[in-house]
Every structure is written in structure tokens, then in C-alpha cells.
Amino acid sequence: MMARVRLFLEMIRFSHTLFALPFALLAALMAWRADPHLQFEPRLLVGILICMLAARSAAMAFNRLVDRHLDARNPRTAGRHLPSGSLTVRQVWAFWLLSAAAFAGGTLLFWPNPWPIRLALPVLAFLCGYSYAKRFTSLAHFWLGAALMLSPVAAWLALRGEVAWPPLILGGAVLFWVAGFDIIYACQDQAVDRQLGLRSLPARLGIKGALRLAAGCHVVTVVFLATLPSVYAAFGVVYYLTVAAIGGLLVFEHALVRPDDLSRVNLAFFHVNWLIGVALLSAGSLDLFV
């Protein structure tokens, strides 16, 4: 049983949940801090965690199902669980249904706020729709960024029943941050994407052009993060220092990857980006409540 659970967690890259979860939690803390009449309730925090984990699990499982034939033709991904036979299509569909049901059920924890329940199906459709994006648009990386952008916006909406500038600005930072590092990651598959007719930006622009665009995305990320205090005055010196540190981490991320050397893409993709999310959540919490 535990071995099978481990296979499912590996399939959806559960550890990568750390990319989006810190931004959802930070938006939730911002929502609680901004409204003195909004009391902290454990069920709301549980709801955010369930919805985040379940929505991402469903989206990743769907992606593996949709891409299983493409993965089998890519040497880098041929060892994934479906192409290799470690998991069956029926098992992954069952996992997807369970995750989707958990996401829908998690929205009930926000009642009497009706918005999470109303938007559960459209949000899930948008998240799963990303899996088809590279088949018809080179902007698939920005679709993925928009999918993760929903995490802070949805957390704020679930708690306050409204959309406001603070989560939108934070979400904008997430959009360009994710799009940037996804472009870097996709550089590994440039040749295969061209061979399979997939429309990634590295396949369209070449690796050098794609890396330049990724760097531009991360400049925009820092601009959005630096702009956030202008619409959310509770942030102060600690937050600004953290944004400066994040800028330094993004520079380091791009220094790790060169058009003629992609050997350190995984280091840039996971370790640096994990640190960015955790650092922003930690510093933001410290600035807001201490």
C-alpha cells in the first residue's frame, strides 16, 4: 500500500506543490490581516490546503494521462509511470476522480461563501486544460503560470468573497515567475518538441531566445512583487529586503543555465524556485504579524 502511494506521489511530483502553496497561504494571511472583522478559523485553512493539494493532484494526473503517448516517445520522460507501466491508465483515472472529488468537497468548507463552490468546476477545467495547450499554442507556459496564479486569487476570494488588487498583483508575480521557469525547464525538450510538433517556446524561438524571454518574465516578476506594497500597505522593510533577495535568486537561477549547457536545469528548476516560495511566505508572515 505504501509503495503504491509513493508511486502516485512521484507521478504528480508532490514535492512541487511547494511552488504554489506558499503564495496561497500568503494571500490567506494577507486577507486575514487586512480585515479585522475576519476571524481566523481552522476549517478555512484546512479548506485552502485541501483545495490546493487536490486541485494540483488532479491537474498533474490529468496531464500524465493526456501526455502518456508523447512521454513514451521522449527519452527524458519515457520512464514515467504510465509509459513504463508502473501505474495503469485505470489507476490514474481513479486517482484523478478521487482528487477532483476532494477538490470539490474542499470548497464546501468555505460555506456560506458560495464562490468556491460555484467556481470549482471552471477552475478544474482550466487547470486540466493546460495539458492540451502545447498542441496548439506556444503560450502554454503562460497558461501554466495563469493556473498557478489562481492560488493566491482563489485563497483571497474564498476568505473574503471578493477579488481585490493585492491578490491580483501577487498572482501576476506568480504567473510570470512560473512561466519563466517553465520555459527554462522546457529547453530540455526543444528537439523532441519540434519532432513531435509541440509548440513550446524553446521549439519556436530556440534555446537562446527562450532563455532571454524567461529572464524577461522574471524581471516582470520582481516588478510585481515590488509593486505589491503600493496596494497592500501592511508590508514593510522585511518584505522589501526579501524581494531584493528573490531578485538575486532569480539572477542565480539564470546563471545556472546556458544555451550550451542545460545540465543544471533541475537545480535551477526545483531548488531555487522552492526557496523563493518559502522565503516569500516566511518573510511576508514575519512582516505582517511580528
Secondary structure, 3 states (H helix, E strand, C coil): CHHHHHHHHHHCCHHHHHHCHHHHHHHHHHHHHHCCCCCCCHHHHHHHHHHHHHHHHHHHHHHHHHCHHHHHCCCCCCCCHHHHCCCCHHHHHHHHHHHHHHHHHHHHHHCCCCHHHHHHHHHHHHHHHHHHHHHCCCCHHHHHHHHHHHHHHHHHHHHHCCCCHHHHHHHHHHHHHHHHHHHHHHHHHHHHHHHHCCCCHHHHHHHHHHHHHHHHHHHHHHHHHHHHHHHCCCCCHHHHHHHHHHHHHHHHHHHHCECCECCCHHHHHHHHHHHHHHHHHHHHHHHHHC
